[in-house]
Amino acid sequence: MRVKVLYFGILKDRFGVAEEQVELPVEGNVGELLGLLRGRTSNSSRSNDVDEGIWRSLAVAVNREYASQEVMLHEGDEVALLPPVSGGLARVIRC
């Protein structure tokens, strides 16, 4: 089964792509997909430094709806991985 995975934020940098098609051996859920992807990062020289905290605090959307790890995936689903965002520039407004 194939799903389209969209990477955002730091995951986009770590995987080196904004999106890709991922082949799952059988129908599975979001948690199983995340496990597969985490396994790839631990074996990949280009992204072996993905922080465990990112994976624990990741938001996931399936077909543009937030989803828990138990949500079942189907052929052709679009899965967006949204890491936590922090920071930003403080702006000073002068009158």
DRENBA-192720 format. One line per 3 residues: their letters; for each residue x, y, z of N, C-alpha, C. Coordinates in nm, 2 decimals. Example, Ala and Ser with C-alpha at 12.3 -4.5 7.8 and 13.67 -1.06 7.14 Angstrom:
BEGIN
as> 1.32:-0.57:0.78:1.23:-0.45:0.78:1.32:-0.33:0.78 | 1.28:-0.22:0.71:1.37:-0.11:0.71:1.29:0.00:0.79;
This chain:
BEGIN
mrv> 0.08:-0.12:0.00:0.00:0.00:0.00:0.09:0.12:0.00 | 0.05:0.22:-0.08:0.13:0.35:-0.09:0.05:0.46:-0.03 | 0.13:0.55:0.05:0.07:0.67:0.10:0.17:0.78:0.06;
kvl> 0.12:0.90:0.05:0.20:1.02:0.02:0.23:1.08:0.16 | 0.36:1.10:0.19:0.40:1.16:0.31:0.46:1.30:0.28 | 0.41:1.40:0.35:0.45:1.54:0.34:0.53:1.57:0.47;
yfg> 0.65:1.62:0.45:0.74:1.66:0.56:0.74:1.81:0.58 | 0.73:1.86:0.70:0.73:2.00:0.73:0.84:2.03:0.83 | 0.88:2.16:0.83:0.98:2.21:0.93:1.11:2.13:0.93;
ilk> 1.16:2.09:1.04:1.29:2.03:1.05:1.29:1.89:0.99 | 1.17:1.82:0.98:1.17:1.69:0.91:1.20:1.70:0.76 | 1.15:1.81:0.70:1.18:1.84:0.56:1.33:1.84:0.54;
drf> 1.40:1.91:0.63:1.55:1.92:0.62:1.61:1.79:0.64 | 1.57:1.72:0.74:1.63:1.59:0.78:1.61:1.48:0.68 | 1.49:1.47:0.62:1.47:1.37:0.52:1.52:1.41:0.38;
gva> 1.54:1.54:0.37:1.60:1.59:0.24:1.49:1.61:0.13 | 1.37:1.59:0.16:1.26:1.61:0.06:1.14:1.67:0.13 | 1.05:1.73:0.05:0.93:1.79:0.11:0.82:1.68:0.11;
eeq> 0.83:1.59:0.02:0.73:1.48:0.01:0.78:1.36:-0.06 | 0.72:1.25:-0.03:0.76:1.12:-0.10:0.64:1.02:-0.09 | 0.65:0.92:-0.17:0.56:0.81:-0.17:0.62:0.70:-0.08;
vel> 0.55:0.66:0.02:0.60:0.55:0.11:0.52:0.43:0.09 | 0.59:0.32:0.07:0.53:0.19:0.06:0.52:0.12:0.19 | 0.40:0.08:0.23:0.38:0.00:0.35:0.36:-0.14:0.31;
pve> 0.41:-0.24:0.39:0.40:-0.38:0.35:0.25:-0.42:0.35 | 0.17:-0.37:0.44:0.03:-0.41:0.45:-0.05:-0.28:0.50 | -0.18:-0.29:0.49:-0.25:-0.18:0.55:-0.22:-0.16:0.69;
gnv> -0.20:-0.04:0.74:-0.16:-0.02:0.88:-0.22:0.11:0.92 | -0.17:0.15:1.04:-0.22:0.28:1.10:-0.11:0.38:1.10 | -0.14:0.50:1.15:-0.04:0.61:1.15:0.08:0.57:1.24;
gel> 0.05:0.51:1.35:0.16:0.47:1.44:0.26:0.38:1.37 | 0.21:0.28:1.29:0.30:0.19:1.22:0.38:0.27:1.11 | 0.32:0.36:1.04:0.39:0.44:0.95:0.50:0.52:1.02;
lgl> 0.47:0.58:1.13:0.57:0.66:1.21:0.69:0.57:1.25 | 0.66:0.45:1.29:0.76:0.35:1.33:0.85:0.32:1.21 | 0.79:0.30:1.10:0.87:0.27:0.97:0.96:0.39:0.94;
lrg> 0.91:0.51:0.95:0.99:0.63:0.92:1.10:0.65:1.02 | 1.07:0.63:1.15:1.17:0.64:1.25:1.28:0.54:1.23 | 1.25:0.42:1.19:1.35:0.32:1.16:1.44:0.37:1.05;
rts> 1.39:0.43:0.95:1.47:0.48:0.84:1.56:0.59:0.88 | 1.52:0.68:0.97:1.61:0.78:1.02:1.72:0.73:1.10 | 1.70:0.62:1.18:1.81:0.57:1.26:1.91:0.49:1.18;
nss> 1.87:0.46:1.06:1.97:0.38:0.97:2.02:0.47:0.86 | 1.98:0.60:0.85:2.02:0.69:0.74:2.13:0.78:0.79 | 2.23:0.79:0.71:2.34:0.89:0.74:2.30:1.03:0.72;
rsn> 2.20:1.05:0.63:2.16:1.19:0.61:2.07:1.25:0.72 | 2.00:1.16:0.80:1.91:1.21:0.89:1.91:1.13:1.02 | 2.03:1.08:1.06:2.04:1.00:1.18:2.03:1.08:1.31;
dvd> 2.03:1.21:1.30:2.03:1.29:1.42:1.89:1.35:1.45 | 1.79:1.29:1.39:1.65:1.33:1.42:1.63:1.31:1.57 | 1.59:1.42:1.64:1.57:1.42:1.78:1.45:1.34:1.82;
egi> 1.47:1.25:1.92:1.36:1.17:1.97:1.24:1.26:2.02 | 1.27:1.37:2.07:1.16:1.46:2.12:1.07:1.51:2.00 | 1.13:1.53:1.89:1.05:1.56:1.77:0.94:1.46:1.74;
wrs> 0.99:1.33:1.74:0.89:1.22:1.71:0.78:1.21:1.82 | 0.82:1.24:1.94:0.72:1.23:2.05:0.61:1.34:2.04 | 0.65:1.45:1.99:0.56:1.57:1.99:0.51:1.60:1.85;
lav> 0.52:1.51:1.76:0.48:1.53:1.62:0.33:1.54:1.61 | 0.28:1.63:1.54:0.13:1.63:1.50:0.12:1.56:1.36 | 0.02:1.49:1.34:0.00:1.42:1.21:-0.14:1.45:1.16;
avn> -0.14:1.47:1.03:-0.27:1.49:0.96:-0.28:1.39:0.85 | -0.40:1.33:0.84:-0.43:1.23:0.73:-0.54:1.30:0.65 | -0.51:1.32:0.52:-0.60:1.38:0.43:-0.65:1.51:0.49;
rey> -0.56:1.59:0.55:-0.58:1.73:0.60:-0.67:1.73:0.73 | -0.68:1.62:0.80:-0.75:1.61:0.92:-0.65:1.56:1.03 | -0.64:1.63:1.14:-0.55:1.58:1.25:-0.59:1.44:1.28;
asq> -0.49:1.35:1.31:-0.51:1.21:1.33:-0.43:1.16:1.44 | -0.48:1.06:1.51:-0.41:1.00:1.62:-0.33:0.88:1.56 | -0.25:0.82:1.64:-0.17:0.70:1.59:-0.25:0.58:1.55;
evm> -0.37:0.58:1.60:-0.46:0.46:1.57:-0.54:0.47:1.44 | -0.54:0.58:1.38:-0.61:0.60:1.25:-0.56:0.51:1.15 | -0.64:0.43:1.08:-0.60:0.34:0.98:-0.58:0.42:0.85;
lhe> -0.47:0.38:0.78:-0.43:0.44:0.65:-0.49:0.35:0.54 | -0.51:0.42:0.42:-0.56:0.35:0.31:-0.48:0.39:0.18 | -0.48:0.31:0.08:-0.41:0.34:-0.04:-0.44:0.48:-0.09;
gde> -0.33:0.56:-0.11:-0.34:0.69:-0.17:-0.36:0.80:-0.06 | -0.37:0.77:0.06:-0.38:0.87:0.17:-0.27:0.97:0.17 | -0.29:1.09:0.21:-0.19:1.19:0.22:-0.17:1.21:0.37;
val> -0.04:1.19:0.42:-0.01:1.20:0.56:0.09:1.31:0.57 | 0.06:1.42:0.65:0.14:1.53:0.68:0.20:1.52:0.82 | 0.34:1.53:0.83:0.41:1.52:0.95:0.45:1.67:0.99;
lpp> 0.39:1.71:1.11:0.41:1.85:1.15:0.48:1.85:1.28 | 0.61:1.88:1.28:0.69:1.89:1.40:0.65:2.02:1.48 | 0.68:2.02:1.61:0.65:2.14:1.69:0.73:2.26:1.64;
vsg> 0.66:2.37:1.65:0.73:2.50:1.61:0.74:2.59:1.73 | 0.86:2.65:1.74:0.88:2.75:1.84:0.96:2.86:1.79 | 0.97:2.96:1.88:1.06:3.08:1.84:0.98:3.18:1.76;
gla> 1.05:3.25:1.69:1.00:3.36:1.61:1.07:3.49:1.65 | 1.05:3.59:1.58:1.12:3.72:1.60:1.04:3.81:1.69 | 1.10:3.86:1.79:1.02:3.96:1.87:1.03:4.09:1.79;
rvi> 0.92:4.16:1.78:0.91:4.28:1.71:0.89:4.40:1.81 | 0.95:4.50:1.79:0.93:4.62:1.87:0.86:4.72:1.79 | 0.74:4.76:1.84:0.66:4.86:1.77:0.69:5.00:1.83;
rc> 0.73:5.09:1.75:0.76:5.22:1.79:0.65:5.32:1.74 | 0.61:5.40:1.82:0.51:5.50:1.78:0.57:5.64:1.76;
